[in-house]
Amino acid sequence: MKKADYDVVIIGAGPAGATCGYLLAKGGAKVLLVDFKREVGVPVQCAEFVPLQLSHKFPEFFPKEVIAQEVKDMVHFTPWNKVVNMPSEGFVLHRNVFDRNIAELARKERADLLLRTRFLGFEGERVWLERVDTRERFFLTADFVVGADGPRSRVAKLTGEHTQSFLATAQFTMPLGRDLGDLLIFFRDYIPGGYGWVFPKGKLANVGVGVDPFFKVNVMASLRKFVEEVTAEGLVEKRIVKRTGGWIPAEGVKKPLRERILLVGDAGGFCHPITGGGIANAVLTGSMAAQSLLEGDPQEYEEEALEVFGPTLNRAAQKRKKLMKRWDDLKFIIPRTWIAFDEYWKD
Ligand SMILES: Cc1cc2nc3c(=O)[nH]c(=O)nc-3n(C[C@H](O)[C@H](O)[C@H](O)COP(=O)(O)OP(=O)(O)OC[C@H]3O[C@@H](n4cnc5c(N)ncnc54)[C@H](O)[C@@H]3O)c2cc1C
């Protein structure tokens, strides 16, 4: 029988896919990373915070040029004027450099990287791809496929259950009005089903909102109101350096193994349905999938991923349902659905 073109084809070269590709290639597998972007990591669609622990596990992902700022705490501002502090040591990244660095590590281990190439679908053993610039269609064969194609994963959609509820986000990068060493989180009625954030990044800050589309609020209108509030407080200057946004999976984990297809990162719903944090989980699931494939036991990936992430993310998804039902009473529901509050742990 003819050997497949690759041991593993990975769709998506974000942190999940690139980590998986890096570790598989390092373990000796023949790997291809496919992404429709022109440049890995660009455009950035992220507030760019990662917890410190990730850098202990993968120090090679944290050379000094990926770190924009160190942070110590996450400070929460409520509409009832209570301010709650939570230790949250970590980094605000240059996310484009972070993603590029992991993909470069994969390339150094001899993973192939095919950019400007879109995944279209499967046909038996064939993985159909299309060159974005020429629309030329072609196929490759692979023993396994890893779906690392982000929140609106086509790989997940074509193979079974996939995320259907998302948070809609919008973000401006703006100059800071004063020095800031903490991550700031704001709960406001005009940011329904989500929250606003100000994450410092050197002399700049990522200022954004995530809302639940269920409330039919215009995410840009919500962001502009939030920007008015934080500029009035002198936190940031009224100048937009960069704009971005994107979708955050808000449902919890989806079945990670579908015969010879593994889902990692946002594609498998491994993003926190309340906080929206997903970079660390993307790296970790990418790493677990690589390990299981190197050991020839993909079932092990499903078991480990569900054991490690299932309880937390699915519990958060349940809490999210409560949050949505009681958004009319922020003072009641926020403390019960955010880990920074004592009530969260009692509920
Ligand atoms: C505004 C915003 C702010 C956020 N802030 C944070 C934060 O501060 N901290 C945090 O931890 N998380 C944050 N997140 C979530 C975080 O960005 C994601 O969890 C993380 O990017 C998931 O990584 P991934 O590799 O799974 O997917 P992605 O980073 O989305 O990578 C998927 C890749 O797949 C490619 N792709 C998609 N479809 C195809 C296709 N058909 N063919 C070829 N390639 C394809 C894409 O081009 C992309 O490069 C934020 C998200 C948003 C939208």
The ligand as a Gaussian input file, in Angstrom:
#p B3LYP/6-31G(d) Opt

LIG

0 1
 C      -10.212000      39.676000      21.052000
 C       -9.687000      38.414000      21.690000
 C       -8.925000      38.511000      22.841000
 C       -8.374000      37.369000      23.423000
 N       -7.554000      37.505000      24.494000
 C       -6.972000      36.420000      25.029000
 C       -6.026000      36.560000      26.090000
 O       -5.692000      37.669000      26.529000
 N       -5.481000      35.435000      26.608000
 C       -5.809000      34.185000      26.145000
 O       -5.292000      33.194000      26.667000
 N       -6.679000      34.033000      25.140000
 C       -7.251000      35.112000      24.553000
 N       -8.089000      34.962000      23.482000
 C       -8.327000      33.603000      22.954000
 C       -7.108000      33.132000      22.158000
 O       -6.765000      34.095000      21.179000
 C       -7.399000      31.780000      21.503000
 O       -7.866000      30.894000      22.499000
 C       -6.154000      31.196000      20.829000
 O       -5.760000      31.976000      19.730000
 C       -6.437000      29.787000      20.351000
 O       -5.336000      29.296000      19.622000
 P       -5.569000      28.240000      18.452000
 O       -4.230000      27.884000      17.936000
 O       -6.491000      27.180000      18.899000
 O       -6.396000      29.049000      17.334000
 P       -5.966000      30.343000      16.492000
 O       -4.983000      31.165000      17.203000
 O       -7.281000      30.973000      16.094000
 O       -5.267000      29.739000      15.185000
 C       -6.021000      29.071000      14.205000
 C       -5.271000      29.183000      12.882000
 O       -5.978000      28.398000      11.917000
 C       -5.976000      29.093000      10.674000
 N       -7.136000      28.596000       9.917000
 C       -8.450000      28.692000      10.249000
 N       -9.212000      28.088000       9.329000
 C       -8.357000      27.613000       8.375000
 C       -8.561000      26.901000       7.136000
 N       -9.774000      26.520000       6.699000
 N       -7.476000      26.588000       6.405000
 C       -6.210000      26.953000       6.827000
 N       -5.969000      27.614000       7.989000
 C       -7.036000      27.943000       8.744000
 C       -6.070000      30.562000      11.069000
 O       -5.550000      31.405000      10.044000
 C       -5.219000      30.617000      12.341000
 O       -3.880000      30.966000      12.077000
 C       -8.660000      36.083000      22.867000
 C       -9.457000      35.980000      21.722000
 C       -9.965000      37.139000      21.126000
 C      -10.794000      37.009000      19.876000

